[in-house]
Amino acid sequence: MADIPKFNDLAVERHGNIFVLTMQKPPENRLNSQFCQEMIRAYRTVERLLGPDSEGAVITRGNDAKFWCTGLELDESDTNPFANSDGFYPLIHTILDFPYPTIALLTGHTFGGACPLALAHDYRVMNSQRGFICMPPVNLGLHFDGIGSLPRLKLRPQIARKMLLEAHRWTGSEAMADGIVDAVAEPEKMLDVALELGQKVAPKAKMGVYALLRQELWGDAVKKFQQISYVHSRMTSAPAKAKI
């Protein structure tokens, strides 16, 4: 079995054909271009280790019960206007195009850009005791092409409206009731629940068409994020007018 390389601010563990990616970037696993590229490298490493047309799945979790991810490092865009085009958007596209099932293990608060990151995964498991999920661009004056594609495609219209236009905060039980997450679990049982789910869905990748079939469902979002990835000829987003 090939060794798993080391990653910056990210730990990767293997449980049979299930890989667990643990975000370990202070503060609060916020996303900048370098960290996003490191996550992409981890996903590509998993893809290489599993090989084509094989069973497998990936779980992405936070490193504690307080935070999963609190979104983008908004200050990075002050010095690098293409930070999202080089990091965040390609990361979302990578997950949407990944040939194996993906599970977001929302260990804690999931804010801002972490919402589309979570929605890009095929399944979501949320902490039943702690943490909110909230997407507040309407409160920050922030926009990019395709920002509403995942809520629109994956959630009921009224729930997508609450997420994008009202910046509503959901607890785990509320998110489960509204169909945002697939399961909630006690903090000490979350990984076991995600691993059990991973074992259940991993065989679905074996025939080599998992990503193709996913695109039949969420293809509009795949195209949106592909079109704004690695673009330097034009601006792909409106910088936030307020920062948190």
C-alpha positions in Angstrom: 0.0 0.0 0.0 1.5 3.3 -1.1 2.4 5.8 1.6 0.2 8.9 2.1 2.3 12.1 1.7 2.4 14.9 4.2 0.2 18.0 3.6 0.3 21.5 5.1 -2.5 22.3 7.5 -4.2 19.0 6.5 -4.0 15.4 7.8 -5.0 12.5 5.6 -5.8 9.1 7.1 -6.9 5.9 5.4 -9.5 3.5 6.7 -9.5 0.8 4.1 -11.0 2.4 1.0 -12.3 5.4 2.9 -10.0 8.5 3.2 -10.5 11.1 6.0 -9.2 14.6 5.3 -8.9 16.6 8.5 -8.6 20.4 8.1 -6.0 21.8 10.6 -5.5 25.4 9.4 -5.7 28.2 12.0 -7.7 30.2 12.5 -11.0 28.2 12.1 -9.9 26.4 8.9 -10.4 29.6 6.8 -9.8 29.1 3.1 -7.1 31.0 1.3 -5.7 30.1 -2.2 -2.7 28.1 -0.8 -4.9 26.0 1.5 -7.4 25.3 -1.2 -4.7 24.1 -3.5 -3.4 21.9 -0.7 -6.8 20.4 -0.4 -7.0 19.8 -4.1 -3.6 18.1 -3.9 -5.0 15.8 -1.2 -8.0 14.9 -3.3 -5.8 14.2 -6.3 -3.6 12.0 -4.1 -6.6 10.0 -2.9 -7.7 9.6 -6.5 -4.3 8.3 -7.4 -4.1 5.9 -4.5 -7.5 4.4 -5.1 -7.0 4.1 -8.8 -9.7 4.2 -11.6 -13.0 2.3 -11.3 -12.4 1.3 -7.7 -14.5 1.5 -4.6 -13.8 4.5 -2.3 -15.0 7.6 -0.6 -13.6 10.7 1.0 -14.7 12.4 4.3 -13.6 16.0 5.0 -13.8 17.0 8.6 -12.7 19.8 11.0 -10.2 19.2 13.7 -12.4 20.1 16.6 -16.0 20.3 17.7 -16.2 24.1 17.5 -15.4 24.8 13.9 -15.6 23.0 10.6 -14.7 26.0 8.5 -15.6 29.7 8.7 -15.2 30.5 5.0 -12.8 32.5 3.1 -9.9 34.6 4.2 -11.5 37.8 2.9 -8.4 39.9 3.5 -6.4 37.9 0.9 -8.3 39.5 -1.9 -6.9 42.9 -0.8 -3.5 41.9 -2.1 -4.5 39.1 -4.6 -7.6 39.8 -6.6 -7.4 36.4 -8.1 -7.2 34.4 -4.9 -10.6 32.8 -5.2 -10.1 32.1 -8.9 -6.9 30.2 -8.1 -8.0 28.5 -4.9 -11.6 28.4 -3.8 -13.4 28.0 -7.1 -11.1 25.2 -8.3 -11.6 23.4 -5.0 -15.3 23.4 -5.4 -15.0 22.2 -8.9 -12.6 19.5 -7.9 -15.1 18.1 -5.4 -18.1 18.4 -7.8 -16.0 16.5 -10.4 -14.5 13.9 -8.1 -14.9 10.3 -9.2 -15.7 9.0 -5.7 -18.5 9.8 -3.2 -17.7 12.7 -0.9 -18.9 13.4 2.7 -18.6 16.7 4.6 -18.3 15.9 8.3 -19.5 19.3 9.8 -17.8 19.1 13.2 -18.8 22.6 14.1 -19.6 26.1 12.8 -19.9 26.2 9.0 -20.0 29.8 7.8 -19.7 31.8 4.6 -17.8 30.0 1.8 -17.9 26.9 3.9 -21.5 26.5 2.9 -20.9 26.0 -0.8 -17.9 23.8 0.2 -20.2 21.6 2.3 -22.9 21.6 -0.4 -20.4 20.5 -3.0 -20.0 17.2 -1.2 -22.5 14.5 -1.9 -23.4 14.0 1.7 -23.3 16.0 4.9 -23.2 14.9 8.5 -23.5 17.6 11.2 -22.8 17.9 14.8 -26.0 17.5 16.8 -24.8 19.5 19.8 -22.8 22.4 18.5 -22.4 24.6 15.5 -24.4 26.6 13.0 -24.5 26.5 9.2 -24.9 29.9 7.7 -24.2 31.6 4.4 -24.1 35.5 4.9 -23.1 37.1 1.6 -26.2 39.2 1.6 -24.9 40.8 4.9 -21.4 41.2 3.5 -22.1 42.7 0.1 -20.4 39.7 -1.5 -21.1 38.1 -4.9 -19.5 35.8 -7.4 -21.0 34.1 -10.5 -22.6 30.8 -9.5 -22.8 31.6 -5.8 -26.4 30.5 -5.7 -26.1 27.5 -8.0 -25.5 24.8 -5.3 -28.3 26.0 -2.9 -30.6 26.3 -5.9 -29.9 22.8 -7.2 -29.6 20.9 -3.9 -32.1 22.6 -1.6 -35.9 23.3 -1.7 -36.6 26.8 -3.1 -37.7 28.2 0.3 -34.6 26.8 2.0 -32.3 28.1 -0.7 -33.9 31.5 -0.2 -33.4 31.4 3.5 -29.8 30.5 3.0 -28.7 33.0 0.3 -31.1 35.9 0.7 -31.8 35.8 4.5 -28.5 34.4 5.8 -30.4 32.2 8.2 -28.5 30.2 10.8 -29.4 26.5 11.2 -28.6 24.2 14.0 -27.9 20.6 13.3 -31.5 19.5 14.0 -32.9 22.4 11.9 -30.6 21.6 9.0 -31.7 18.0 9.1 -35.3 19.0 9.1 -34.8 21.3 6.1 -32.8 18.8 4.1 -29.5 20.6 4.2 -27.7 17.7 5.9 -28.2 13.9 5.6 -27.5 13.0 9.3 -26.8 14.5 12.7 -24.7 12.8 15.3 -23.3 13.3 18.8 -19.7 14.7 18.6 -18.1 11.5 19.8 -20.0 9.4 17.2 -19.7 11.7 14.2 -16.7 10.0 12.6 -18.2 6.6 13.1 -21.5 7.7 11.4 -19.5 9.2 8.5 -17.4 6.1 8.1 -20.4 3.9 8.1 -22.0 6.1 5.4 -18.7 6.0 3.5 -18.6 2.2 3.5 -22.2 2.2 2.2 -21.6 4.5 -0.7 -18.0 3.7 -1.6 -19.0 0.7 -3.9 -21.0 3.2 -6.1 -17.7 4.4 -7.7 -16.7 1.0 -8.9 -18.3 1.2 -12.3 -16.5 4.4 -13.2 -19.5 6.6 -13.9 -20.2 8.2 -10.5 -18.9 11.6 -11.4 -20.6 11.5 -14.8 -24.0 10.7 -13.1 -23.4 13.4 -10.5 -23.0 16.0 -13.3 -26.4 15.0 -14.6 -27.7 16.2 -11.3 -25.6 19.2 -10.5 -24.0 20.0 -14.0 -25.0 23.7 -13.9 -22.9 24.2 -10.7 -20.0 22.3 -12.2 -20.0 24.5 -15.3 -20.4 27.7 -13.2 -17.3 26.9 -11.0 -15.3 25.7 -14.0 -15.9 29.0 -15.8 -14.5 31.1 -13.0 -11.5 28.9 -12.1 -8.0 30.0 -13.0 -9.3 33.2 -14.7 -7.1 36.3 -14.7 -8.4 38.1 -17.7 -11.4 39.5 -15.8 -12.8 39.8 -12.3 -15.0 36.9 -11.3 -16.4 38.3 -8.0 -17.4 41.5 -6.2 -15.2 42.0 -3.2 -17.1 42.0 0.1 -18.1 45.4 1.3 -18.0 44.2 4.9 -15.8 41.7 6.6 -16.1 39.5 9.7 
